[in-house]
Amino acid sequence: MNTAQAQLLRWVLVETSHPGNVGSAARALKTMGFGDLRLIRPKIPGVANMPEAIALASGAVDILETSQESPSLESAVQDCALVLGLTSRDREFGPPALNWQDARPLIKAAIKGKQRVALLFGPERTGLDNHHLSLCTHRVWLDANPLYPSLNLAQAIMVCAFTLRETLGEDSESTSPSETQEAPELVDYADPAAVAAMLEHWRKGLEAIDYLDPANPKKLMPRLQALFARTRLQKEEIDLLRGIAKQMLLRK
């Protein structure tokens, strides 16, 4: 794994409660050669500067110092082609689910194509909620004891960082000349924030043509969100769908 590959991976901690977990996460990332740490709405503002975070970072204070704190999860994923939400909880709706072993080749392919990837980790007590997952391209779980699948936040990050370091370094020395000559065909996927904005546009359009009753929406929008998540929409397709939504609104 090289530095350029590591820089394409973004590690996003959502609504983290404990400063020690932020410090331990920074230590895990630096140990494995990663560093892009994002802190979304932490329970303690300025958590990266807390003494406990600094103490448990144990030499990885530079990761804490360069971490970015933001109130917006959308801003953390808006330029990412692949967004994986780490959670062991099954959901009725949401993005496609896969285990970590199957997720790693997807990450490797995206990185090889110089596309940015985000890994989302939720609050310690509740994990990622449905809104968080609506901004993910996939829901991912780590293979653990089914009777006790709970991992400490920093432990989960270390498992992911360690195995990704292995995955990204696997064929760095074994790639054949023919493979290096052929550039992978890149797909211009829309990021999850763009998909979420398109879905909001569709919600307004469906209301405008009286297909969606805002007083009794049932599960229409979650089902559409799950449908579009399975298809991995491209940017051109987002433009097409927003054009349809615009026409629906003109009917209002």
C-alpha positions as CSV (number, residue, x, y, z in Angstrom):
1,M,0.0,0.0,0.0
2,N,1.3,3.4,-0.9
3,T,0.6,6.9,0.4
4,A,-1.6,7.8,-2.5
5,Q,-3.9,4.8,-1.9
6,A,-4.1,5.6,1.8
7,Q,-5.2,9.2,1.1
8,L,-8.2,8.0,-0.9
9,L,-9.6,6.3,2.2
10,R,-11.7,8.5,4.5
11,W,-12.5,7.3,8.0
12,V,-15.7,8.9,9.4
13,L,-16.8,8.7,13.0
14,V,-20.4,9.7,13.5
15,E,-21.6,11.2,16.8
16,T,-18.8,9.6,18.8
17,S,-19.3,9.9,22.6
18,H,-16.0,9.1,24.2
19,P,-12.7,11.1,23.6
20,G,-10.7,7.9,24.3
21,N,-12.3,6.2,21.3
22,V,-11.3,9.1,19.1
23,G,-7.7,8.9,20.3
24,S,-7.6,5.1,20.0
25,A,-9.0,5.4,16.5
26,A,-6.3,7.9,15.5
27,R,-3.6,5.5,16.9
28,A,-5.1,2.6,14.9
29,L,-5.1,4.6,11.7
30,K,-1.6,5.9,12.0
31,T,-0.3,2.4,12.8
32,M,-1.8,1.1,9.6
33,G,-0.7,4.0,7.5
34,F,-4.0,5.9,7.1
35,G,-4.9,9.4,8.3
36,D,-8.0,11.0,6.9
37,L,-10.2,11.2,10.0
38,R,-13.5,13.0,10.0
39,L,-15.6,13.6,13.2
40,I,-19.3,14.2,12.5
41,R,-21.3,15.8,15.3
42,P,-19.2,14.4,18.2
43,K,-21.0,14.5,21.5
44,I,-18.2,16.7,22.9
45,P,-17.3,19.6,20.5
46,G,-13.5,19.8,20.0
47,V,-13.2,16.1,21.1
48,A,-9.9,15.7,19.3
49,N,-8.3,18.2,21.7
50,M,-9.5,16.5,24.9
51,P,-6.7,15.1,27.2
52,E,-8.1,11.6,27.1
53,A,-8.1,11.6,23.3
54,I,-4.5,12.9,23.2
55,A,-3.4,10.3,25.8
56,L,-4.9,7.3,24.0
57,A,-3.6,8.5,20.6
58,S,-0.2,7.7,22.0
59,G,2.0,9.4,19.4
60,A,-0.7,9.8,16.8
61,V,-1.5,13.3,17.8
62,D,-0.9,14.5,14.3
63,I,-3.9,12.5,13.1
64,L,-6.0,14.2,15.7
65,E,-4.6,17.6,14.8
66,T,-5.5,17.1,11.1
67,S,-8.9,15.5,11.7
68,Q,-11.9,17.5,10.5
69,E,-14.9,18.1,12.7
70,S,-18.2,18.9,11.0
71,P,-21.9,18.9,11.7
72,S,-22.7,17.5,8.3
73,L,-22.4,13.9,7.3
74,E,-23.3,14.8,3.8
75,S,-20.2,17.0,3.4
76,A,-18.0,14.0,4.5
77,V,-19.3,11.7,1.8
78,Q,-20.2,14.1,-1.1
79,D,-17.1,13.3,-3.1
80,C,-16.9,9.6,-2.4
81,A,-17.8,7.0,-5.0
82,L,-18.1,4.2,-2.4
83,V,-19.5,4.8,1.1
84,L,-19.6,1.8,3.5
85,G,-21.6,1.9,6.7
86,L,-20.2,-0.5,9.3
87,T,-23.0,-2.0,11.4
88,S,-24.0,-5.5,12.5
89,R,-27.8,-4.7,12.7
90,D,-30.1,-5.9,9.9
91,R,-32.4,-3.3,8.4
92,E,-35.7,-3.7,6.5
93,F,-34.6,-1.0,4.0
94,G,-31.4,0.7,3.1
95,P,-28.4,0.0,0.9
96,P,-27.3,-3.5,-0.2
97,A,-25.6,-5.5,2.6
98,L,-22.4,-7.5,2.4
99,N,-19.7,-8.8,4.7
100,W,-16.4,-7.2,5.2
101,Q,-14.6,-9.9,3.2
102,D,-16.7,-9.1,0.1
103,A,-16.4,-5.4,0.6
104,R,-12.6,-5.3,0.4
105,P,-12.4,-6.1,-3.3
106,L,-14.9,-3.3,-4.0
107,I,-12.7,-0.9,-2.0
108,K,-9.6,-2.1,-3.8
109,A,-11.2,-1.6,-7.2
110,A,-12.3,1.9,-6.3
111,I,-8.9,2.9,-5.0
112,K,-7.2,1.4,-8.1
113,G,-9.5,3.7,-10.1
114,K,-8.4,6.6,-8.0
115,Q,-11.9,7.0,-6.5
116,R,-12.4,8.1,-2.9
117,V,-13.9,5.7,-0.4
118,A,-15.5,6.5,3.0
119,L,-16.0,4.1,5.9
120,L,-18.6,5.2,8.4
121,F,-18.7,4.1,12.0
122,G,-21.7,5.1,14.2
123,P,-22.2,6.1,17.8
124,E,-20.9,3.6,20.4
125,R,-24.2,2.9,22.0
126,T,-26.6,2.8,19.0
127,G,-24.5,2.4,15.9
128,L,-25.5,3.9,12.5
129,D,-29.2,4.9,12.2
130,N,-31.3,4.8,9.1
131,H,-30.5,8.3,8.1
132,H,-26.8,7.6,8.3
133,L,-27.2,4.5,6.1
134,S,-29.2,6.4,3.6
135,L,-26.0,8.2,2.7
136,C,-24.1,4.9,2.2
137,T,-23.7,2.8,-1.0
138,H,-23.5,-0.4,1.1
139,R,-24.1,-1.7,4.6
140,V,-21.2,-3.8,5.8
141,W,-20.7,-6.1,8.8
142,L,-17.6,-7.7,10.3
143,D,-17.8,-11.5,10.7
144,A,-17.9,-12.0,14.4
145,N,-19.5,-14.2,17.0
146,P,-23.2,-14.1,16.2
147,L,-24.0,-14.4,19.9
148,Y,-21.9,-11.3,20.7
149,P,-21.1,-9.3,17.5
150,S,-20.3,-6.1,19.4
151,L,-16.9,-4.5,18.8
152,N,-15.4,-1.5,20.5
153,L,-15.2,1.4,18.0
154,A,-11.5,1.5,17.9
155,Q,-11.2,-2.3,17.6
156,A,-13.5,-2.2,14.6
157,I,-11.4,0.5,13.0
158,M,-8.2,-1.5,13.6
159,V,-9.7,-4.6,12.1
160,C,-10.7,-2.7,9.0
161,A,-7.4,-0.7,8.7
162,F,-5.3,-3.9,9.2
163,T,-7.1,-5.9,6.6
164,L,-7.3,-3.1,4.1
165,R,-3.6,-2.6,4.4
166,E,-3.2,-6.2,3.5
167,T,-5.7,-6.0,0.7
168,L,-4.2,-2.9,-0.9
169,G,-0.7,-4.3,-0.7
170,E,-1.5,-7.8,-2.0
171,D,-0.5,-7.4,-5.7
172,S,1.8,-4.4,-5.4
173,E,4.8,-6.6,-6.3
174,S,3.0,-9.3,-8.3
175,T,1.2,-7.3,-10.9
176,S,2.1,-8.4,-14.4
177,P,3.3,-5.9,-17.1
178,S,0.1,-6.5,-19.1
179,E,-2.0,-5.6,-16.1
180,T,-0.2,-2.4,-15.5
181,Q,-0.6,-1.3,-19.2
182,E,-4.4,-1.6,-19.1
183,A,-6.1,1.1,-17.1
184,P,-9.3,0.1,-15.4
185,E,-12.5,1.3,-16.9
186,L,-13.9,4.0,-14.5
187,V,-17.6,4.4,-13.8
188,D,-18.6,7.9,-12.8
189,Y,-20.8,7.0,-9.9
190,A,-22.8,9.6,-8.1
191,D,-21.9,10.1,-4.5
192,P,-24.6,9.3,-1.8
193,A,-25.2,13.0,-1.1
194,A,-26.2,13.6,-4.7
195,V,-28.5,10.6,-4.6
196,A,-30.1,11.9,-1.3
197,A,-30.7,15.3,-3.0
198,M,-32.2,13.6,-6.0
199,L,-34.5,11.6,-3.7
200,E,-35.7,14.8,-2.0
201,H,-36.4,16.2,-5.4
202,W,-38.4,13.1,-6.3
203,R,-40.3,13.3,-3.0
204,K,-41.5,16.8,-3.9
205,G,-42.3,15.8,-7.4
206,L,-44.3,12.7,-6.3
207,E,-46.3,14.9,-3.9
208,A,-46.9,17.4,-6.7
209,I,-48.6,14.7,-8.9
210,D,-50.5,13.3,-5.9
211,Y,-48.7,10.0,-6.0
212,L,-47.2,10.5,-2.5
213,D,-49.5,11.6,0.3
214,P,-47.3,13.6,2.8
215,A,-49.8,12.9,5.6
216,N,-49.6,9.1,4.9
217,P,-46.3,8.4,3.1
218,K,-46.1,4.7,4.2
219,K,-42.8,3.3,3.0
220,L,-42.6,4.7,-0.5
221,M,-39.5,6.8,-0.1
222,P,-37.5,4.2,1.9
223,R,-38.3,1.7,-0.8
224,L,-37.2,4.1,-3.5
225,Q,-34.0,4.8,-1.6
226,A,-33.3,1.0,-1.3
227,L,-34.0,0.6,-5.1
228,F,-31.6,3.4,-6.1
229,A,-29.0,2.1,-3.7
230,R,-29.0,-1.3,-5.3
231,T,-28.4,0.2,-8.8
232,R,-25.3,2.3,-7.9
233,L,-26.5,5.4,-9.9
234,Q,-24.1,7.2,-12.2
235,K,-23.9,11.0,-12.4
236,E,-25.7,11.1,-15.8
237,E,-28.5,9.0,-14.3
238,I,-28.9,11.4,-11.4
239,D,-29.3,14.3,-14.0
240,L,-31.9,12.2,-15.8
241,L,-33.9,11.4,-12.7
242,R,-33.8,15.0,-11.5
243,G,-35.1,16.1,-14.9
244,I,-38.1,13.8,-14.4
245,A,-38.7,15.2,-10.9
246,K,-38.6,18.7,-12.4
247,Q,-41.3,17.8,-14.9
248,M,-43.4,16.4,-12.1
249,L,-43.1,19.7,-10.2
250,L,-44.2,21.6,-13.3
251,R,-47.5,19.6,-13.1
252,K,-48.2,21.1,-9.7
